């Protein structure tokens, strides 16, 4: 039988801390949230592997290292309201909710959204909403942080208007085989971004580059 507490501790020590993650809020959250609760029963034994974790419906939880480094790059604070885009089964929302005031967990797949609602039902500061990921959740915004749980093909400009002044959006952008994690910050009505580390992640639906047809 898997010792999940030991596996979780090993994940934090061998995948998170050793990769330059020093944010104590992120470390504490990942040390506390039982990742195995957010995956299908058949995959619980690999819940803490150092890879993107399949949760069904063609979707994945971010690799622990990538999740931790993105969360650290977002510079989360206790007063923040976060939009968690592509929450899937809800692991990311559960972890973020341990650090910030409130989380809006956005998922467009109805089956995954239902799983997230069930898994997050004991967290009063998380609200699961359904809708296209690309459109965000403007009704509940603006947000201090927007967190994208996967790769997008280009700058997610459709979400920039949902950032509060001083708000941060973190995402992995990959136009080829190598992805780069970016932080975008809204300041003075404009949004600027920078690369913070190299990363790989599974694509989020709705953020693909539209094909151009030549006749």
N, C-alpha and C positions, 0 to 999 in steps of 0.2 A: 504494500500500500504506500502511495506517495506521501512523503512528509512535506506538505505544502508550505508550512511555516519555514522549514529549512530551505526549501527551494526558493522561496521569496527572499529570504535573507541572502542566499547566494547570488540571486539576480541583482540585488542592490549592490553587493560588494564587488561582483565580478563583471557586471555589465554597465552599471550606473556610475558609481564612485570612481572607478578606474578610468573612465572616459571623460574626466574633467567636470563632472557634475558636483557642484559644491552647495547648491541651494538647499538649505535644510528643510524648507517646506516641501520641495519636490521629493527629497529623499524620505522624509517622514511619511508622505502620502503613499509612495510606492512600497514602503515597508509595511504599510497597514492594510492596503486594499487587496483582498484575495482575488487575484487575477483568474484563478480557476473557476470562479463563479460566473465568469462572463464568456465562457467557451462551451461548446457542446460537450456532453459527457465523454464522448469518444476521444476528445482532444485534451481532456483535463490533465493527463499525464505529461503533456508537453507545454503546459500553460506558461512556463517560465523559460522557454527556449530563447536563444539569442537570434531570433528571426521574426519576421512578420508572422502572426498567428492566425490561421484560417478559422473563421467563425461561421462559415456557411454563406449561401447566397452570393458567392463570389467575392466576399469581403474579408478583411483582415484587421486585426489589432496591430498597431504599430509596434515594431521591434522596440523592446524596453529602452535600449540606448537612445534611439531616435526620439521616442516620446519624451524621455527625461531631458535631453538636450534642447528640444523644442520648448518644453515647459520652462526650462531655465532661461532660454532666450527671450521668452515673453515677459520676464520680470514681473511675475504674478505678485499681487499684494492682497492682504485680507479684505480690502474694501472693493475689490474688482468684481464686475459682472462679466461673465465669459460666455461667448457663443462657441459651442463645441460642434464643429461641422463634420458630419459623417461619424457620429458617435457609435454606429453599429450596435453592439450589444451593451454598450454603456461603460466599459472599463475606464476610458479616458475621462468621462464625466465624473465618475466616482472619485478618481484621483484628484482631478481639478477642484472638486467640491470640498475637499479637505483643506484647501489652501485659500479659497476665495469666498466671497459672500454668496454669490449665486451663479448657477450654470444653466444655460439654455442648451439642451442637448438636441441637436437637429439631425434627423434621419429620414431619408426618403423611401427606404424599403419598409413596407408595412410590417413584415414579419420580424425584421430586426428591431424596428421601433417598439413593437409589442414586447420583445425580449428585454429591451432596455428599460421599458417602463416597469416590468416585473422585477428586474434586478436592482433598480434604483428606487423602489417604492419606499424604502426606509430612510431616504435622504430628502428632508424637507426643502433643501435649498437647490434641488435639481428639478427642472421642468423639461419633459421630453415633448418635442413638437415634431410634426411630420410635414414634409414639403421638399421641393427640389433643393439639393445642396447648394447649387449655384446661386440661388436667389436669397439664401440666408434666412433670417427671421427678423425682418425690420420692425415688426410690431412690438417685439420685446426689447428692442435696442434703444439707444445706442449702447455699444459695448466697449469696455476698457481693453478687452482682449478677444480676438477671434482666433481660434485654434483649428487648423485643418488637419484631419487625420488621414493624410495620404498625399500622393503626388498630384500636382496640377501641371498642365502643359505650358501655362504662361501666367503672368501676374493676375491674381484673382480680383480684378478691378470691380466686378459686380458686387463685391462685399465691402469695398472701401468706404462707401457712404454710410455704412452701419457702424463705423468706428467713432467713438467719442473723441473729443480733442485730447491729444496725448495718448490715444489708444494704439495698441500694437496688434498686428496680424502676423502670425507665424505659419509658414507653409514650406513644403518642399516643392521646388520647381524643377522639372526635368524635361528638356527638349530633346534629349538623347539618352545614351546609356548611363550617364553620370548625373545625379541630381544634386541640387544645392539648397540647403535650408536658408530661407530668407526671413528677415524681420522687416515689416513695413510699419511706419509710424506716421500717424496723422498729427500735423503741427501747423497751426495757422491756416487751416483750410486746405492744405496740400498733403499728399502722402509720398513719402520717400522710403526707399528700401536699401538693404545691404545684405550681403551673404555672410552667414555666421559659421557654417560648417558644411562639409560634403555629406550627402545622405542619400539613401535609397529607400523607397517606399512604394507600396502598391498604389495604382491610380484611383482617384476618387471619381465616381460617375458624375458627368455633367460638366467637367472641366477640361474635356478633350479639345484639341484644336480642330476647328471645323475644316472639313476637306474642301478644297477649291477645285472645281471641275473646269476643264478647258475644252472648249468645243472647236 
